[in-house]
Amino acid sequence: MLATILQRLTACLLLCAAVQAHALTAEAARAMVTGDTDERIAALQAAVAQPSEATAVFLRALADDAVKVAGERVIVLQDGKGRDPVTGAEVAVPDDAEDVISNNRLRGEIDTALAALQLFGTDEKARLAAAQALMKEPDLARLPLLERALTSETSARVKEQLALARSAALLGSDDVAQRLEAARALAGSATPDTRLLLNERLSAEDNAEVKAALRAALATINERLAWGERLGAAFSGISLGSILLLVALGLAITYGLMGVINMAHGELMMIGAYATYVVQGVFQKFFPGAFDWYLVAAVPLAFATSAAVGAVLERSVLRFLYGRPLETLLATWGISLVLMQLVRSLFGAQNVGVENPAWMSGGVQVLSNLTLPYNRLVIIGFAIAVLLGMGYLIARTRLGLFVRGVTQNRPIASCMGVNTARVDTMAFALGSGIAGLAGCALSQVGNVGPDLGQSYIVDAFMVVVLGGVGQLAGTVYAALGLGILNKFLEGWTGAVLAKIAVLVLIIVFIQKRPQGIFAVKGRTAD
């Protein structure tokens, strides 16, 4: 008796599994590919309400334009062969079979339907992504599907997202009580997508009580998102400040310590960026397995290449122009044009792309509207490391002592046996090498082109002048201050007006304090 019951139970389970596996019918498949757009969308939603593996396979084929129709028959193309969408059996493809065409609206519905089918998969991340996708495209017709998924879901994180997707769908309900419930529930979801959804619903809502609930929910969400926006602006300002700091550090030596108005500083950055591009190409061709480490090799090469070019420029041109700042300006401006044309001749006038290593891709999700990209975080850390290294070199090493001595009193340093010409070359090469490091870092946040340096040279001079000529601490304060101020002003006035406002503030500040934030102290200050 017990054996008979077990046999019948097993047969019943196998039958249920077979029905579930082939829940897609020929009529349903035909309805999804024939008729007008609204009819096909309705058939899609009906099919998703009874999820099965056959339905998922058929929808993926629709998304890939791999479905044909021959009379009343629907055929799925797979590996160059025709298959029945219900049974999966191989079938012949008639010569008169027509391709199924889906417009953009249908493609969006197909993508959403595929996301809905992932709600019942085994991968938690896929289920979470599916719930998030359904929340962005709410539809009251998917309410039964969401409720089924909520009932079977075991993950608390996915369940929370499904509940929000259900509330988003209920915003379109005809029942006022359900819309009120949905508005109050969505107030706890402080995301930009939820804010957009509530704003869209508010513009279409005609019930006063629901409107009040929507406004209250929006006020709560805006208050919580405001912190993310403020922190995002602060991080963007620090990120911009770190880039300005990298750009200005080399100029703080060549202009701040040596008095050379180096208009070719931006082109020395460009050389460092192109050196990084060359190293990337070498690793892609000869060491593809170690590609993620190409940036480690590019950093010293970018420094060495720019430093070598800077040393050649100093020995061949600039050594004859010390003490004549206007002549150094004209000479280095001409050199910048030569370097840009040389790069155009070698690499072409178009921008080239430098890829981020895998460990610099992505970011840290801090808040729903605040993500800190890894490449920006690495650049901030890199700028700090370069700053500390340069500070140690200038303050604690023999070269730094010679540079400071030659800068403060060249005749006395020469009388003490210091080779001032050699110190000048080494100092200018150091500043040029740091410019190359800046170019290496900039290659990770944008395209590399012949005009790369032109976008930063003016900002770099502003940082050095504002911070105080020859003052590393002033350069740090000025770079971070300008970066943060610029980003906060952009949120209020826009990018162009923010630039103008920052420039006006710098002019006013320099008029009141010509020596900058930090003035040179001592008998040599004048």
TATAUR-V986470 format. One line per field, one symbol per residue. ss: DSSP state (H for helix, E for strand, C for the rest). phi: phi as a letter, one per 40 degrees, with the letter a starting at -180 (. if undefined). Layout:
BEGIN
ss=???
phi=???
END
This chain:
BEGIN
ss=CHHHHHHHHHHHHHHHHHHHHCCCCHHHHHHHHCCCHHHHHHHHHHHHCCCCHHHHHHHHHHHCCCEEEECCEEEEEECCEEEECCCCCEECCCCCCEECCCCHHHHHHHHHHHHHHHHHCCCHHHHHHHHHHHHHCCCHHHHHHHHHHHHHCCCHHHHHHHHHHHHHHHCCCCCHHHHHHHHHHHCCCCCHHHHHHHHHHHHHCCCHHHHHHHHHHHHHHHHHHHHHHHHHHHHHHHHHHHHHHHHHHHHHHHHHHCCCCCCCHHHHHHHHHHHHHHHHHHHHHHCHHHHHHHHHHHHHHHHHHHHHHHHHHHHHCHHHCCCCHHHHHHHHHHHHHHHHHHHHHHHCCCCECCCCCHHHCCEEEEECCEEEEHHHHHHHHHHHHHHHHHHHHHHHCHHHHHHHHHHHCHHHHHHCCCCHHHHHHHHHHHHHHHHHHHHHHHCCCCCECCCHHHHCHHHHHHHHHHHCCCCHHHHHHHHHHHHHHHHHHHHHHCHHHHHHHHHHHHHHHHHHCCCCCCCCCCCCCC
phi=.ccccccccccccccccccccbccbcccccccbbgccccccccccccccbcaccccccccccccfbbbbbgccbbbcafgbcbccccgccbcbccccbccbbcccccccccccccccccbccccccccccccccccbcacccddcccccccccbccccccccccccccccccccccccccccccccccbcbdcccccccccccbcbccccdccccccccccccccdccccccccccccccccccccccccccccbccbgccccccccccdcccccccccdcccccbbccbdcbcccccdcccccccccccccccccbcccbcgbccccccccccccccccccccccbgcccbcbcccdcbcgabccbcbabccccccccccccccccccccccccbbcccccccccccacccccccgccccccdccccccccccccccccccccbacbaccdcccbccccccccccchcgbccccccccccccccccccdccbgccccccccccccccccccaccgcbccbhcccc
END
